[in-house]
Amino acid sequence: MEKAIYIAGTGMTPFGEWWDKSIRELMDEAVEKALESAECNALDIDTIIVANMLAESTSNQAHLGPLAANLLPHAPPALRVESACASGAIAMHTACGLLESGRSETILVIGVEKMTDIAPSDISTALMGAADAEKDAPCGLTFPGIFGLVASSYMNEYGLTREDLSLVSSRHHANAAKNPYAQFRNQVTPENVTNSTKVADPLRMLDCSPISDGAAACILSTKFASSFRLAASQIATDSVSITDRASLTSFPATKDAMSKALKEAEIERDEINHIEIHDCFSIAAVINVEDLGFAEAGKGINAYKKENSSLTINASGGLKACGHPVGATGVKQIIDSVKQLHTSKKQFALTQNFGGACASCAIHIIEQV
């Protein structure tokens, strides 16, 4: 980082099905909580960045920057960032660029999505905007289908069993049981996962993250210090279509962003104690652990077969159990990492947020200073 960027305030709504709340109300709730936790006040915010993917489809509302700006008394300059399910983390990365350049000193980043008010089939179609409309969508693929192909390829290459894969969602649900903001706080057994309804072979319903509503807000500042700062913010991209990939069992964008993030933070991988990874589907979690360098290729499931006291994975419940309002997820991961560091008194945590089949990926390293 060219400058010290502090996480000066955080706030979020519980994730779930909020039929009685508009997208404006969800943002307002998260912003109010972020301001309550911050040393600064609303008038200190000089820029707002809103992360969102689907508001045109789900809320008939595209112009979210000014909508968010007018939640504050002085309506500061505002813009919207979209990068599919990575929108939240890309918004954080955008904020870092403005802060490092000196164009802003204190930025409010809001991630928000309202997904439950329209039919699941319409949501599935809207989410396919994160895939390739020419190469993927015409053959009828949806994201469960895409990650079903990923899971099948991985199982064929490395011998991962259906029973092994079920450990992922079971662990994340157990973690979410302790998170009051999680959409699903019920524990599920591996057998529950294995026996749940088949969605896209070999994936079952309980392998898949849910449709969710929610908002999360972070105040980033070079002016107002706090006990937490961003030690690194890095992004990388890959082909949008899986047909252009050399392999389906690894996501190069994660590897690229991780390498750059460790270099920027000037730390070693084993100094990281908490990770919040993008488990949109259970197979993604296994691959992410490997691509981040915490396991060898084909060995990611071992992180779920035994407890590793030096590394916690998705202590919040992850996307699977905490919920996945897509524009909010990347911001929410930062908030959860701050909470985990505060509780554990450890120094470093990491978030990984990706869009599509990891066509865009952002890595953030958070330091307790």
DAMOQUI-V426936 format. One record per helix or strand. SS is the DSSP state (A for helix, B for strand). FROM is the first residue (numbers start at 0). TO is the last residue. If there is no record, write none. Layout:
ss=SS from=FROM to=TO
ss=SS from=FROM to=TO
This chain:
ss=B from=4 to=11
ss=B from=15 to=15
ss=A from=22 to=36
ss=A from=41 to=43
ss=B from=46 to=50
ss=A from=54 to=58
ss=A from=63 to=68
ss=B from=76 to=80
ss=A from=83 to=100
ss=B from=105 to=113
ss=A from=119 to=129
ss=A from=136 to=138
ss=A from=142 to=157
ss=A from=161 to=175
ss=A from=189 to=194
ss=B from=197 to=199
ss=B from=202 to=203
ss=A from=204 to=206
ss=B from=207 to=207
ss=B from=212 to=220
ss=B from=227 to=236
ss=A from=241 to=243
ss=A from=251 to=264
ss=A from=268 to=270
ss=B from=271 to=275
ss=B from=280 to=280
ss=A from=281 to=290
ss=A from=301 to=304
ss=B from=311 to=312
ss=A from=317 to=321
ss=A from=325 to=343
ss=B from=347 to=354
ss=B from=359 to=367
